[in-house]
Amino acid sequence: MSKKIELNEEEQILVKEIMEELGLKGGQDKRLVSTIGKRLSFDRQRMKVAIKRAIIGRETHE
């Protein structure tokens, strides 16, 4: 069971925009984007780089 990540409205909008830009869908990807966003203070550029790296890493381990 994972803990829900609390986001304000601005952060939720940013998460949705980044998910659309990167073609991500679903709860697992949303949790990934939200978690990375929290860690990187919702810096759009840093988030996109970190998310791409996480996705590449996830794909190579499947």
PyMOL commands that set and color helices and strands:
alter all, ss='L'
color gray80, all
select helices_A, chain A and resi 9-22+27-39+44-60
alter helices_A, ss='H'
color red, helices_A
deselect
rebuild
show_as cartoon
